[in-house]
Each structure stands twice: as structure tokens, then as C-alpha cells.
Amino acid sequence: MTHPTINRLQEVVAKGDDSQIADLLAEDVQFLPPTYWKTWTGRAPVAAILGHVGQVFSDFRYRRIMGNGNDWALEFQCKIGEFDAVGVDLITLNSHDLISHFEVVMRPYKSVGVLRAAIMERVTTDPRFLQYQKALS
């Protein structure tokens, strides 16, 4: 049996709608992307980045869901342009059933590089990220 937050995440993650994703995130959520070693912190920037990711991925689907209580692993597959990718979302929920920690691991390396380039192209034209980057500095 999965958790209601995990069920909702499965419904909204591939839609690329950051407002729907934001509803699932704790105010102080930490997001660790597969594309670089920096942690994004905070509901607004994490929702925005996940919204962009949902728009870059195609044919996204979760293959397996493992976990219980507050700790979950969601195995996924998708396409990034013409490249196939697989990965795992490692999710921790807080006491309010919101996502407090969201780490993504992916392979293969080439697909992760394509994802990084696609996300960088998007966020450098999204004015919200100028504000978020200042907050990270």
C-alpha cells in the first residue's frame, strides 16, 4: 500500500505543473538533482525545477514503488529527447506527509548530460531562477 502523498506525486510529476508539485513539498524541502552536486532548498525553487523537469521528460512512468512510512524509492523510466533514461526518486516525507527530501539518481551518463543541458536552457530563461540563485549563494 502506498502513501497518499506518493500516489499524488505519481499523478502530477510528469505533468510539469509546478503549482501541483508545490502542494506536495515541505516549505524547507531539499532537492538533490542528478545533474550536479548542489542542493536546492525551499518549496518555490524545488517546485519550479521539478516543473521544468516534467516538461523535459517524455514517456515518463514509474515502474516500481518501494517503501513505507516516511521513506520511499520510486523507480522511473523516461525519454529526454531521443535518449532513454532510468532513475530512482528517493523521497522522505515529514510528519505532515509533505516531501522534505527529494534525491534523484539516474543513468546512463549521456542521458543525464542531455537533461542537464535541457534544464540549463530552460532555467536561464526563467526569471524566477535569478532570485533562487541569489538565495543559494
N, C-alpha and C positions, 0 to 999 in steps of 0.2 A: 504494500500500500504506500503510495507516495504522499507527500505533504501538499496541502493546498497551494502554498507559495511555489513549489516546484511544478505543480500542474499548471499554474498560471504562467510561469516562466516559459514552459513549453509552448503555450499558446501565443505568446507575444514576442519572443526573442527574434524570430525570423522576419517579423513584420517591419522592423526598422523604425518603429514609432517610439521615440524616446519618452513621450509622456506616459505611455503604458508601462514601459520598463521602470520609470522613476517610481511608480506606485509600489514596486516590489523591493525597493532599495532603502536601507537604513540611511539616515542623514550622514553618518560618518563612514559609509561603505568604502572598502578598499578594493580596487580592481588592479590585478596584475596581468597585463596583456602578454600574449606570446611573442610580440614583435620587438620588445625592448625591455630593459631592466628597471623601468621607472614605475612606481605605483601611483595610480590615480586615486585620489581620496575625495569623497563628497558625492552626494546624490546627483547634483546637476551635471558635473563633468562626466561622471561614470555613465549616467543615462545617455548623455549626448554621444559619447564614444560608442556605446553599445548600439545606439540608434544607427550610427554610421556603419558599424559592422553588419548589422542586419540588412542594410541596403547594398553592401558589397557582396555578401554571400548570396549564392543562389542554390537551389535544390537542397536547402538546409533541412536536416531532420535529425532528431535524437534517435540513436539506435538502442541504447541501453541506459537505464536509470538504476543507480545503486546507492544505497544509503538508508538512513533512518534518523529520526530525531533532528538534530541540527546540522549534520554533515552529509553532503550528497556529492555524487560524481555522476555527471551526465555526459555520456559518450555521444559524439555527433559526427556527422559527415556532411560535406557541402562542396560546392564548387566556388572558386574565386576566379572569375573569368573562365579560361579554358582549363584551369588546374584543379585537380581533385585534392581534397584535404580531409583529414580526420583529426579529431581532438577530443579533449575532455574538459568540461567546465567543472571546477572544484568549488563547491558552494558551501558556505557556512551561514546559517541563519541565527539571528539574535533571539533574545527572549520574547520579542514582539513579532516573531515569524517574518522578519524582513531580512533581506540578504545583507550581511555585514562584511563578508569576504567573498570575492569572486576572482578566481585564478583560472587562466586558460592555458592549457598546453596543447600544442598542435604539431603535426607533421604532414607532409615532408617539408624539409627546409625551403625548397623552391617555392612552395605554396605560401609559406609564412612570409617570405620576401615579397611576393606579389601582394599579399594582404597589407604588409607594411606600406608599400608604395601607394596602394589604393587609398588607405586611410590617411596617409600624409597629404595626398592630393585633396582629399575632402576637408580635413580639419584646417588646412592652411587657407581655405576659402570660407570657413565658418567663423564669423566674428566672435562667437562665444568663446572660442579657444584662446584668443588673445588674453581674455580675462582669466581663464583657467590656468594658462601657462604662468601668468604672473603670480597666481596663488601658489603654484607648485615651486616657484623659485625660492 
